[in-house]
Amino acid sequence: MISTEMMALNARADAGQAWPDIHFYDRAARALTRLLDIDARVRFSPVDERRYLQANHWLDQRCLAFFNQFPKGLGIECGAGLSTRFHRLSEQHEWPQFSWIDIDTEERLLLKSSAMPVIDNYQLLVNNHANDPLVNEIRWDKTTPLMIVADGFSYPLDKAWLSNLLQSLLNARSADTPICVHILLEATYHWYERLLRAIGLPVFGHWHTTLTALGGEVDDINYFGKSTHSKQGVILGVALHF
């Protein structure tokens, strides 16, 4: 298992106690750390842990806003890893009507499914890097509002694969079916400054080939601080709709 995923899981499991001011609570993460016997000492630095939780709190709020607008919508988390987002969001609804799909490698999904049961409105799909068969496996009637979520903070994203998947879903949807993308990513500061000068579709370093060719409109951009992985990088949350 990648240590970053373990750090992220431990951060969420301990967030309510370690960072009460962020108001991030994740009972499923606490349960998963016990079921998988995760070493609680594997942690982000305090700066990174706080930044990770703030960024994912923002991402959760974007998801909740989407499901408040579209109670029977579908959420897809790409590169989900050991994410417990579906369970965390479900706890904030008295009777959740939305559906959710986690997409990741077979190894990670087997690890998660061994500890957490799959239920009717929760699906796990293996990413085999072939988008057309994957799109066919997604339980989506092409008219249901769709949200794509990706956390590039705790899991390295395949930008070309994500772009191709989004393009396939855009091509498959019925006319006027809303599709939203909510993503956390690392960007170069040069592109972040450029974004601030011109409101429009964001261009983020290497992400420009992923986003600019697809169209869409920016709903929200959030800055979470400088990246510890790159001297020139910053962590951004970006929400778009198509």
C-alpha positions, 0 to 999 in steps of 0.5 A, a space after each residue: 500500500 502506498 504510504 501517502 494513502 495510509 497518511 491520508 486515511 490516518 489524517 481523516 480518522 483522527 481529524 475530529 480530535 487533532 483538528 477540531 476547528 476544521 470540522 472534519 469527521 470521518 467514522 468510516 476512516 476510523 473503522 477502516 484503519 482498525 480493520 486494515 490494521 493501519 499503523 497510526 504513526 504513519 502521518 503527514 507533517 502537521 502542515 500537510 495534514 492540515 492542508 489535506 483536511 482543509 482541501 478535502 473538506 472543501 471537496 466534500 462541501 462541493 459534493 454536498 452542494 451537488 447532491 442538494 441540487 440533484 438528490 438522485 445524482 451520481 458521483 464518480 471518484 477517480 483514483 479513489 484509493 482508500 477514500 471513504 468519501 461516499 460513507 462520509 457524505 452518506 452520514 450527512 443525509 438522513 436518507 441518501 438517494 444518490 449513487 456513488 462509484 469508486 474507480 481504482 486499481 484492482 489491488 486497492 479495490 480488493 483491499 477496500 472491499 475486503 473491509 467495507 461492504 458494497 451496497 446497492 448505491 455504491 459500486 467499485 470499478 477497476 480502472 483497466 485504462 480502457 475508457 470505453 469498456 469502463 464507461 459501459 460498466 458505469 451504471 448511468 442512464 446518461 440523463 442523471 446529473 453526474 459529478 466526477 471527483 478526484 483528489 490529486 493531493 493524496 493520489 497521483 492522477 493519470 491526467 490523460 486517462 482522466 481527460 479521456 474518461 471525461 470526454 467519453 462521458 461527455 460524448 455519451 450524455 443526453 443533451 443538457 445533462 449536467 456534468 460537474 468536475 471537482 478536483 484537487 490538484 498541484 499546479 505551478 505558481 506561474 499558471 495560478 497567477 495567470 488564472 487570477 489575471 483572466 477569469 475563464 477555464 483554468 490552465 494549470 501547468 501540465 493540466 492544460 491539456 486535460 482541461 482546456 480542450 474539453 470546454 466547461 465553466 469555472 464555478 469555484 477555485 480555492 487555494 490551499 497553500 504551497 506544495 511541499 513536493 515542488 518548490 514552484 507548486 501550489 495546491 488548488 481546488 477547482 470546480 467546473 461544470 459542463 
